[in-house]
Structures are given as structure tokens and as C-alpha cells.
């Protein structure tokens, strides 16, 4: 089942008496992210499995009291709504790590060694060898403290300070 994130955002705004800034953050692969009148990000999902994965990730991050992985700031869970498939979180500035909807929690990713090697090479090409090692250490910290294995790693999700500014 697929849901229109715009409709969910409108219902969320009404339910929690918040104003939303519709195009503040934009559209992603799993839904839409907007800002609200108290300065938080509100992420609405098209599909329930992505919502449930990201919600579980943020619950674990909160339980571990993890605000950073390596140098990367991680948003803090503010609230979630299981009926609307929405997560409200704080906004973080770079360096940051975010977007856990495609993560693997307490399980190995489904990719073979060849695919993982290609992903590793792509990461090294995008970030550079030194920065890629920092990203890898941060991902290891995240996994060690929360069981979250983040695979969708690119500068939109894991960004260093002053990148793309």
C-alpha cells in the first residue's frame, strides 16, 4: 500500500496544531520532508515498511542516547505517528548523518561481496579515501551502539561540514 505524503502532512499539521513549511527540505525516495513552525523536520512516508524501519532506528538512537556518530550529528526523535506514517525530528546542521529508512536493523544487508566492494569503491570516490575512512568508523559506531546498519551512504545522508555550501 502506498500513501500520499502531502495528505499525511496536512493531517499531521491539523492533529498537532502545527504549521508546516511545505518545500523546506524536499522530496526523497521514501516520501517528503517539510519543516514546521517550531523548527523541526517532519518526514512523511509513502510506504509503511520504510516508516517502520526509520521509526525503529530513531527509537534505538534515542535509547542509546546517541547524538553523534563520529563527527556526524544525528537528528533527535521528537514524535512519531503510526497512523500517519510520520516522524518529527530535530534539524541538524552538517556534519550530519540521517535518513535511516533504508537501513538494516539487527541483520546483515542482502548484498554479495562484489556489490559491497563496488559500494565501498563508490564511497571512496565520492568522499575521498581519508573522509571515507571517517564515514566507515562512524557507521561502525552507529551499528555497534544501535544495531543499525546504514547502507545508503552519500552526501545527502552523510555530509561533512562545509560540503555543498
C-alpha positions as a Python dict, from the first residue, in 0.01 Angstrom:
ca = {
    (1, 'X'): (0, 0, 0),
    (2, 'X'): (121, 346, -91),
    (3, 'X'): (17, 674, 68),
    (4, 'X'): (36, 1039, -42),
    (5, 'X'): (281, 1210, 196),
    (6, 'X'): (127, 1554, 128),
    (7, 'X'): (-207, 1438, 263),
    (8, 'X'): (-42, 1283, 570),
    (9, 'X'): (149, 1605, 637),
    (10, 'X'): (-172, 1809, 622),
    (11, 'X'): (-347, 1571, 864),
    (12, 'X'): (-43, 1577, 1094),
    (13, 'X'): (-42, 1957, 1098),
    (14, 'X'): (-409, 1961, 1192),
    (15, 'X'): (-376, 1687, 1454),
    (16, 'X'): (-81, 1850, 1633),
    (17, 'X'): (-179, 2212, 1557),
    (18, 'X'): (137, 2293, 1368),
    (19, 'X'): (208, 2497, 1061),
    (20, 'X'): (426, 2330, 802),
    (21, 'X'): (671, 2479, 555),
    (22, 'X'): (596, 2251, 264),
    (23, 'X'): (906, 2276, 48),
    (24, 'X'): (1162, 2342, 320),
    (25, 'X'): (1353, 2013, 274),
    (26, 'X'): (1201, 1839, -27),
    (27, 'X'): (1109, 1501, -164),
    (28, 'X'): (1312, 1185, -117),
    (29, 'X'): (1293, 824, -230),
    (30, 'X'): (1060, 723, 56),
    (31, 'X'): (847, 1034, 94),
    (32, 'X'): (859, 1404, 172),
    (33, 'X'): (1030, 1612, 440),
    (34, 'X'): (897, 1951, 546),
    (35, 'X'): (974, 2193, 825),
    (36, 'X'): (730, 2308, 1088),
    (37, 'X'): (671, 2624, 1287),
    (38, 'X'): (884, 2509, 1581),
    (39, 'X'): (1189, 2443, 1363),
    (40, 'X'): (1168, 2064, 1338),
    (41, 'X'): (1165, 1840, 1031),
    (42, 'X'): (853, 1635, 961),
    (43, 'X'): (906, 1330, 740),
    (44, 'X'): (604, 1162, 582),
    (45, 'X'): (646, 821, 420),
    (46, 'X'): (482, 668, 115),
    (47, 'X'): (522, 310, 239),
    (48, 'X'): (477, 164, 583),
    (49, 'X'): (792, -59, 589),
    (50, 'X'): (1017, 244, 531),
    (51, 'X'): (836, 434, 807),
    (52, 'X'): (868, 142, 1050),
    (53, 'X'): (1239, 99, 980),
    (54, 'X'): (1315, 467, 1031),
    (55, 'X'): (1096, 486, 1342),
    (56, 'X'): (1276, 186, 1492),
    (57, 'X'): (1612, 341, 1405),
    (58, 'X'): (1527, 666, 1582),
    (59, 'X'): (1391, 477, 1884),
    (60, 'X'): (1722, 291, 1912),
    (61, 'X'): (1924, 607, 1864),
    (62, 'X'): (1722, 773, 2142),
    (63, 'X'): (1759, 470, 2371),
    (64, 'X'): (2137, 471, 2314),
    (65, 'X'): (2140, 848, 2376),
    (66, 'X'): (2339, 880, 2057),
    (67, 'X'): (2355, 1237, 1931),
    (68, 'X'): (2661, 1183, 1713),
    (69, 'X'): (2836, 903, 1530),
    (70, 'X'): (3193, 1011, 1483),
    (71, 'X'): (3181, 1377, 1381),
    (72, 'X'): (2826, 1345, 1241),
    (73, 'X'): (2525, 1496, 1416),
    (74, 'X'): (2216, 1275, 1426),
    (75, 'X'): (1863, 1421, 1448),
    (76, 'X'): (1674, 1362, 1769),
    (77, 'X'): (1333, 1194, 1758),
    (78, 'X'): (1063, 1437, 1868),
    (79, 'X'): (749, 1236, 1792),
    (80, 'X'): (612, 974, 1557),
    (81, 'X'): (262, 893, 1439),
    (82, 'X'): (192, 530, 1344),
    (83, 'X'): (-143, 616, 1183),
    (84, 'X'): (2, 880, 951),
    (85, 'X'): (349, 723, 900),
    (86, 'X'): (520, 1042, 1008),
    (87, 'X'): (833, 1110, 1210),
    (88, 'X'): (911, 1452, 1357),
    (89, 'X'): (1276, 1512, 1439),
    (90, 'X'): (1514, 1793, 1516),
    (91, 'X'): (1703, 1957, 1234),
    (92, 'X'): (2079, 1912, 1239),
    (93, 'X'): (2345, 2102, 1053),
    (94, 'X'): (2645, 1944, 883),
    (95, 'X'): (2829, 1740, 961),
    (96, 'X'): (2528, 1508, 981),
    (97, 'X'): (2406, 1151, 938),
    (98, 'X'): (2039, 1095, 865),
    (99, 'X'): (1777, 903, 665),
    (100, 'X'): (1753, 557, 817),
    (101, 'X'): (1451, 433, 619),
    (102, 'X'): (1667, 202, 407),
    (103, 'X'): (1882, 76, 694),
    (104, 'X'): (1912, -284, 807),
    (105, 'X'): (1845, -329, 1177),
    (106, 'X'): (1992, -625, 1364),
    (107, 'X'): (2058, -805, 1039),
    (108, 'X'): (2312, -828, 764),
    (109, 'X'): (2246, -647, 439),
    (110, 'X'): (2141, -868, 146),
    (111, 'X'): (2430, -767, -84),
    (112, 'X'): (2702, -1003, -202),
    (113, 'X'): (3072, -927, -153),
    (114, 'X'): (3114, -796, -507),
    (115, 'X'): (2831, -544, -465),
    (116, 'X'): (2966, -433, -128),
    (117, 'X'): (3311, -384, -276),
    (118, 'X'): (3161, -170, -555),
    (119, 'X'): (2972, 34, -294),
    (120, 'X'): (3291, 77, -95),
    (121, 'X'): (3481, 195, -405),
    (122, 'X'): (3199, 437, -490),
    (123, 'X'): (3207, 576, -136),
    (124, 'X'): (3581, 625, -154),
    (125, 'X'): (3543, 802, -488),
    (126, 'X'): (3270, 1035, -359),
    (127, 'X'): (3427, 1120, -23),
    (128, 'X'): (3796, 1063, -84),
    (129, 'X'): (3999, 797, 98),
    (130, 'X'): (4055, 988, 424),
    (131, 'X'): (3696, 1103, 461),
    (132, 'X'): (3559, 764, 359),
    (133, 'X'): (3753, 608, 649),
    (134, 'X'): (3588, 861, 885),
    (135, 'X'): (3246, 769, 742),
    (136, 'X'): (3321, 397, 786),
    (137, 'X'): (3425, 449, 1150),
    (138, 'X'): (3106, 647, 1217),
    (139, 'X'): (2892, 375, 1057),
    (140, 'X'): (3067, 117, 1272),
    (141, 'X'): (2993, 324, 1583),
    (142, 'X'): (2627, 354, 1481),
    (143, 'X'): (2599, -20, 1430),
    (144, 'X'): (2785, -106, 1750),
    (145, 'X'): (2564, 112, 1969),
    (146, 'X'): (2228, 60, 1799),
    (147, 'X'): (2233, -240, 1564),
    (148, 'X'): (2157, -5, 1272),
    (149, 'X'): (2345, -83, 952),
    (150, 'X'): (2321, 222, 724),
    (151, 'X'): (2395, 125, 364),
    (152, 'X'): (2251, 421, 169),
    (153, 'X'): (2557, 640, 219),
    (154, 'X'): (2600, 950, 6),
    (155, 'X'): (2648, 1323, 80),
    (156, 'X'): (2273, 1376, 107),
    (157, 'X'): (2262, 1138, 406),
    (158, 'X'): (2615, 1161, 546),
    (159, 'X'): (2758, 1506, 496),
    (160, 'X'): (3072, 1671, 622),
    (161, 'X'): (3079, 2034, 735),
    (162, 'X'): (3116, 2285, 451),
    (163, 'X'): (3026, 2031, 180),
    (164, 'X'): (2793, 2168, -87),
    (165, 'X'): (2769, 2512, 74),
}
